[in-house]
């Protein structure tokens, strides 16, 4: 992909993950029935969980794009956080809990796996399809702000629908890999407990990943601000505007996926007339939004530093 190639949209990323999940459910359920493998049952459960989670994310993305109205004057962007939270909870219970439970049952009461070659083929297919969907999520995440490292984008980005689909696709890829390892060990040792251990590993990994996603979206629901690096960039470009002496205060909060609310208090040069102050304010808004594309709404407030205010009132 070239440097200037268009990144996949949030709808494309979620839709691709949804299609992959549908194939995972249908094919893995069939293979689980034919082989009797709990690893394949875990794959089917994960696909079903991912399908429902992907549907919730798709609904959230669509609803978050609704235009602002009198009741929701900043728009519906924060609604995506709610649907991602619901998806994370369902992923924890629907995939993690059930996969771990069925794996434990296979561990304590192992049953042989039939037609293991079919299971290997299905796992390999799942690994490839989930890996492709994962690559789209990574591209989408990287294109939002290419200046940040991939890991920092993953841990600090506000585009939670893409992070959720990335998690889904990463876990689908990881689950297929763990399943291949578990069934390979079963074939080498003829010990069906490895089939159960593989299912438990898939379930446990998904539960941990879901908790991380829930924690991340919880911070955004509460009202997380931007990283210090972004805040410093906003201050820097604001203070570069002619007529601005300094930034007195800066407050930020995410209004939705990659949608940032900025409230900045500035100290302007003395002697400016009203029309000059209005021009300075408009320029600040323009340069900040150009420098930080995430900024969806910016409010510039003209203030006087406390020390200058006290000095002027005392004289």
Helices and strands as residue ranges (DSSP letters): H 10-35, H 38-64, H 79-90, I 91-97, H 98-108, H 116-144, H 150-156, H 160-189, H 193-222, H 228-239, E 244-256, E 259-268, H 274-291, E 295-302, H 306-314
